[in-house]
Amino acid sequence: MFKLYIVLALLIQNLEAQSFEYKPLTVEDYDRRLTSLSELSASELVQKIKSENVEILIFQTGKKIANPYQFSFGEIIKPTVSQAEVTKIPNLSGKTFCENELSEKWKNKTIFLADHTSKSTLYHEYLHILQILKNPKWCEVSARISKQGGSQIENALAARMEEEVVAIMSAYRSKLARTFKDHAKICEGEKDAECVKDYLELYHGETEGISNIKILEKRKNELLSLGETKLGSPCQKGDQVIEENKVECEKRKKISRNEK
């Protein structure tokens, strides 16, 4: 009898998922909003999104932020949540939940950001908020995924929504990626070399003769490890500041700190 109940419950879930017709975001849904948000500092961005009845919380990862030339949200918002309370996924930068989905402690739609992450992650999660606003029934599906793992159909829909956000972020990267770190983060979701090639052109002009995505990815990681944030010389090698580039890097640091 119990097994029959489980089977019936799964059938009902699948029928509910199939009956939920997802409405994709259109340019009208996000163009003006993203353009307006891209002009704000990080602090202004947080306040603007909060004014739309969305909570923003920072979770502590314990990840060392070694590069003083790169902005991260943990600098302006004190982490109040542990990573374990939000996710079991390692290296997650952000996650968005509907009202009361994760816990009754968080009654509003809530964006959780890792303490080490940058503005691009908040833009990404804000697009998920817009998806929720356009598709309120998604919250029922999302709650089942969070608590029970979700059905194959439900997880496929979640993947589709994620791909939609990645595509929008890529299309708007010239507006949203104001630092090397943000550009690199946006490019992480790309399935081809174009995004990586774009930021190599923007920040280093080193795309000539590079056509293999693996080479591009290797070069990306090399640049990130040097602490590169803007066009010019690397600021750090590992944790060590490169002294001969310090003056230039301090100027770039001031620019980056305006992100706050």
QUIGI-V173313 format. One line per field, one symbol per residue. ss: DSSP state (H for helix, E for strand, L for the rest). phi: phi as a letter, one per 30 degrees, with the letter a starting at -180 (. if undefined). psi: psi as a letter, one per 40 degrees, with the letter a starting at -180 (. if undefined). Layout:
# QUIGI-V173313
ss->???
phi->???
psi->???
This chain:
# QUIGI-V173313
ss->LHHHHHHHHHHHHHHHHHHLLLLLLLHHHHHHHHHHHLLLLHHHHHHHHHLLLEEEEEEELLLLLLLLLLLLHHHLLLLLEEHHHHLLLLLLLEEEELLLLLLLLLLLEEEEEELLLLHHHHHHHHHHHHHHHHLLLHHHHHHHHHHHLLLHHHHHHHHHHHHHHHHHHHHLHHHHLLLHHHHHHHHLLLLLLHHHHHHHHHHLLLLLLLLLHHHHHHHHHHHHHLLLLLLLLLLEELLEELHHHHHHHHHHHHHHHLLL
phi->.dddddddddddedddddddcdcddceddbedddddddccdddddddddddcibdbbccdciddcdcdcbdbdddcbddbbddddcacddidcaacbdehddaddcdcebccbddcdcdeddeeddddddddddbededdddddddcbjidddddddddddddddeddeddcdddcccbedddddddeddcbdedddeddddcbicceicbddddddddeddddddidbbekdddbbiccddedcddddddddddddddd
psi->ddddddddddddddddddehhhhiiidddedddddddeeiidddddddddeffhihihihdehhgdheehiidedehhheiiddddiehiehdihhiiheddiedgdihhhhhideiaddddddddddddddddgdeddddddddddediiddddddddddddddddddddeddddgeidddddddedeieaeddddddddddeffehehehdddddddddddddefhdihaiidihbehhhdeedddddddddddeed.
